[in-house]
């Protein structure tokens, strides 16, 4: 039984969920900021889970739900009544995507109207939701004729994906609406993966090894990670399988001087250190000071050590000591369109204009960092994007500008989205987030 089904009449919970989705949709705030603030109002675990599921689910399906709402309301509400509009969306989500009985979804949603202090809206919300129940199949069929609405993505992004992946865009967009698995990265300095998996199993935590990650463990159910065995002792980190590829591909060795650019919150930094038994000389730079604090906290919990400092990857002259790096991990600023299933607000915060600005910044950082790499050294370019403009096209242009850059093949033969340059991982490929990697070696000229 779902949390929503268990709590069909929580008007306060739904009111908080409404405010949180309005913060994201109307105010443009990040879900990573809004969600902790909203959930902090609840001490009961079930209620927190209920609100989180309602917010995340509604944001995943926002575009489809808005299209359904438009089909039901012939005369749009005024902009000052965005809260009523969004409340209808929350009600539609419960009817369509949860096991809450339809009548309970309607009545509990109408109850929230009292908190909006708009008495007139009670009849509107009630009428729209009840009309939808009567016409559900017909309206959904009409709305789903447009793929962007059916898969609940912005029109520009749908077009970009269809053009880039004519055979895989549907499965990629569908994967963006799924709940991502909770994947751990075993700390190989603490124990073997098999040993930690056995420890989890003994604690009745079902798990299985990740097929693409040497230290990856996928949990069968999500949970509070702080309650898992070995959390305080640094036995593991939470890291998606796609992100775990970075250190595996770069293969850090003891004594190597490695730059981790744009490093916070430190997941890839710590993996580099673990694989080198904390013997690599890693310099981690991060532009945002508050994000660097999170990196420091993660290193402390895992008992790892490296140099880290505030620094702009596009301006190495401000922090580089002129010692050439053996290896560079550039986890470049990107659209994050590969991790939409974890952060559904990305759908509504990214625009085509953002992509243009990001590709210019990525190119700038690449050109600035390349001279800091020693001859024979390797740079791994990484993004959590699925857009070719930020990935394979970016690399094609870089290789044209730098004749001393050699492409190293890394993509598995069975990867569905074969890119001319690098390895493009699509959402839910081997259960992973959408990601891109390209490994380059600097030739001696």
C-alpha positions, -999 to 999 in steps of 0.1 A, spaced: 0 0 0 15 34 -10 21 62 14 -5 83 -4 -31 56 -1 -24 54 36 -29 91 41 -59 101 20 -70 131 40 -39 150 50 -48 185 39 -18 200 57 5 176 39 -10 184 5 -9 221 13 28 219 19 33 199 -12 14 225 -32 36 253 -19 67 233 -27 57 226 -63 47 263 -67 82 273 -54 97 252 -82 72 259 -111 63 295 -104 93 309 -85 120 289 -104 136 276 -72 157 244 -72 140 213 -58 172 205 -39 166 237 -19 128 234 -16 125 198 -6 146 198 26 128 231 37 94 216 32 101 182 47 116 198 78 80 207 88 72 170 94 85 148 122 66 117 111 85 95 86 53 84 68 41 119 63 75 130 51 75 102 26 40 110 15 49 146 8 81 138 -10 64 113 -33 36 137 -40 60 166 -49 84 145 -70 56 126 -88 37 158 -97 69 175 -110 77 144 -131 43 145 -148 37 183 -146 36 189 -184 11 160 -190 -10 171 -161 -11 207 -172 -23 195 -207 -51 175 -190 -60 205 -169 -62 227 -200 -85 202 -217 -108 204 -187 -108 242 -181 -120 260 -212 -114 294 -197 -80 296 -180 -77 309 -145 -60 343 -139 -23 343 -131 -30 354 -95 -47 320 -91 -17 299 -100 -21 281 -66 -56 269 -76 -42 258 -110 -14 238 -94 -37 223 -68 -58 208 -96 -25 194 -110 -18 177 -77 -53 163 -76 -49 149 -112 -16 133 -102 -32 114 -73 -60 102 -95 -37 90 -123 -6 78 -107 -14 66 -72 -36 40 -57 -56 65 -38 -93 59 -45 -106 86 -69 -132 99 -45 -106 103 -18 -82 121 -41 -110 146 -50 -122 152 -15 -87 155 0 -77 180 -27 -108 201 -23 -100 203 15 -68 222 7 -88 250 -9 -98 262 26 -61 270 32 -59 291 1 -87 315 14 -105 314 -20 -139 300 -13 -150 302 -49 -122 277 -59 -138 248 -40 -165 243 -67 -139 247 -95 -115 222 -81 -142 197 -73 -159 201 -107 -127 197 -127 -115 166 -109 -149 149 -111 -152 157 -148 -118 142 -153 -128 109 -136 -158 107 -159 -137 114 -191 -104 100 -181 -96 77 -210 -109 101 -236 -89 131 -223 -57 111 -218 -59 97 -253 -62 132 -267 -34 146 -246 -10 118 -255 -13 124 -292 15 149 -286 47 131 -275 61 160 -254 29 159 -234 27 121 -233 62 118 -219 59 151 -199 89 170 -212 94 205 -226 89 207 -263 125 219 -271 140 189 -252 117 164 -268 127 176 -302 164 175 -293 162 140 -280 142 127 -310 168 142 -334 198 129 -314 184 94 -307 158 85 -333 157 49 -321 160 55 -284 143 88 -275 111 72 -263 128 48 -239 151 77 -227 122 100 -220 102 72 -203 132 65 -181 133 101 -170 99 96 -153 109 65 -134 122 64 -98 159 60 -98 175 31 -78 196 37 -48 232 27 -57 261 25 -32 298 25 -39 317 2 -16 348 17 -1 374 -8 -12 398 5 15 374 -7 42 363 -41 29 356 -60 -4 323 -55 -22 313 -91 -15 320 -86 22 299 -54 24 271 -70 4 270 -99 29 269 -74 58 239 -56 42 222 -90 36 227 -99 72 209 -67 81 180 -78 59 188 -52 33 183 -68 -1 210 -59 -27 228 -70 -58 261 -61 -75 260 -34 -102 269 -50 -135 290 -20 -147 308 -10 -115 336 -27 -97 324 -14 -63 287 -7 -71 259 -22 -51 222 -16 -59 197 -17 -31 164 -33 -38 145 -6 -18 154 29 -10 161 37 27 177 61 51 214 57 42 226 70 76 210 38 92 229 14 69 258 -6 84 291 12 83 278 46 74 296 65 102 328 44 96 329 54 59 322 19 46 304 33 15 292 63 -4 260 69 -23 268 72 -60 250 63 -92 266 37 -114 272 62 -142 291 85 -119 312 56 -107 326 51 -142 347 83 -139 374 69 -115 373 35 -132 380 51 -166 408 74 -153 425 46 -133 443 67 -106 476 54 -94 496 61 -63 519 91 -66 501 106 -96 493 143 -96 456 145 -105 433 175 -109 396 170 -101 380 201 -116 345 212 -105 349 186 -78 321 192 -52 304 174 -36 333 151 -38 319 117 -49 343 113 -78 371 129 -57 368 103 -30 365 75 -56 398 85 -71 414 85 -37 399 51 -28 412 34 -59 447 47 -54 446 37 -17 447 74 -7 481 76 -24 473 98 -54 481 135 -51 447 149 -59 440 186 -62 402 192 -60 389 227 -70 354 240 -67 341 275 -76 314 276 -49 328 278 -13 297 263 3 299 233 -20 335 228 -11 324 224 25 304 193 15 334 179 -2 354 183 30 327 166 50 326 136 27 364 132 27 364 133 65 337 106 69 356 84 45 390 91 61 405 104 29 429 132 23 437 156 -6 443 192 -13 412 212 -20 405 248 -26 381 273 -40 390 278 -77 374 285 -111 383 258 -136 382 284 -164 409 304 -147 438 281 -138 462 310 -137 446 319 -103 453 285 -86 477 263 -107 513 261 -94 527 252 -129 533 216 -120 518 196 -149 490 171 -140 493 134 -148 456 132 -151 426 155 -152 390 148 -144 368 176 -158 333 170 -145 321 200 -165 292 223 -157 263 210 -178 225 209 -183 222 179 -160 196 165 -185 209 130 -178 197 130 -141 161 142 -146 147 111 -130 164 122 -97 158 159 -102 125 164 -122 127 201 -117 155 202 -143 127 197 -170 112 231 -161 144 250 -153 165 244 -185 160 262 -218 177 260 -251 194 293 -243 210 276 -213 226 250 -235 242 276 -257 257 293 -227 269 260 -212 286 248 -244 306 281 -245 317 277 -209 326 240 -214 348 249 -244 365 276 -225 373 253 -195 386 226 -218 409 250 -236 422 265 -204 429 231 -186 445 213 -216 478 232 -212 480 221 -176 482 184 -186 516 168 -191 526 151 -224 514 115 -221 488 125 -196 451 118 -198 420 140 -194 385 126 -188 358 149 -199 325 141 -181 289 155 -180 256 143 -167 240 154 -199 224 136 -228 226 164 -253 252 159 -281 259 197 -281 275 193 -247 291 159 -254 301 143 -287 298 176 -306 318 194 -280 346 168 -282 346 169 -320 352 206 -319 379 203 -292 398 177 -312 398 200 -342 413 228 -321 440 206 -305 461 184 -328 479 170 -298 448 154 -284 442 117 -291 409 100 -285 409 68 -264 381 44 -271 360 36 -240 324 29 -251 312 -7 -246 302 -24 -278 267 -30 -265 260 7 -257 228 16 -275 237 53 -282 269 48 -300 286 82 -303 314 91 -328 334 105 -299 333 91 -263 307 71 -245 271 84 -242 251 66 -215 213 70 -218 190 71 -187 184 36 -173 211 20 -194 222 -8 -170 201 10 -144 224 41 -146 217 78 -150 223 96 -183 260 105 -185 288 112 -210 325 104 -209 353 111 -234 389 101 -226 418 121 -243 455 115 -242 480 143 -247 505 136 -274 542 147 -272 547 172 -299 
